[in-house]
């Protein structure tokens, strides 16, 4: 009888430990969570920046929204498994930097390998210059029929970060009324990528379609993933 009671106590303790684990949030619950709160969310990798020092920065999404995972803890071996569509469970702290809402100090685990998802690019061209654009933060978005305008006083179509080729590239597009600044993030699409080379070939006056992750840095600053010159 004592053995049975001991086993029952052990089962109750194990159930209690499991139930005390972090609650998995959906996107709405994540959005409602306070800054600096611990969050746990299931999501799908969309892309990631280059791995370094056991950290990786990931663009992720589910069917309701998107997430930016800044310098998530990750081994080099696991970084190679974070292919687009991969489902992961992320635990970290919801934070904000220069307007960008992200998950910091994150860790993750791989989930069901058969369950994958890639978000389609959402056309947000009509939201350029509109405060509602921020509602699509971190999503893969599209801007169509935009015109390249000078990005500095010298009239250049683009400029390198610090003036160094191979670093990030910045350029500005206009819809005829409002402008928006874009970034070719070199840790996402480096100087050997088609994206990087396409932006290096832009001229003021070119009309382009752009796909990008809607990163935020003191305003919209999308990280470009595709460039199509019309």
ABEGO torsion letter per residue (X at the ends): XAAAAAAAAAAAAAAAAAAABBBBBBAAAAAABBBGBBBBBBBBBABBBBBBGGBBBBBBBBAABBBBBBGBBBBAAAAAABBBGBBBBBBBBBBBBGGBBBBBGBBBBBBBAABBBBBBBBBAAAABGBAAAAAABGBBBBBBGBBBBBABAAGBABBBBGGBBGBBBBBBBBAGABBBBBBBBAAABBAABAAAAAAAABBBGBBBBBBBBBBBBGEBBBBBABBBBX
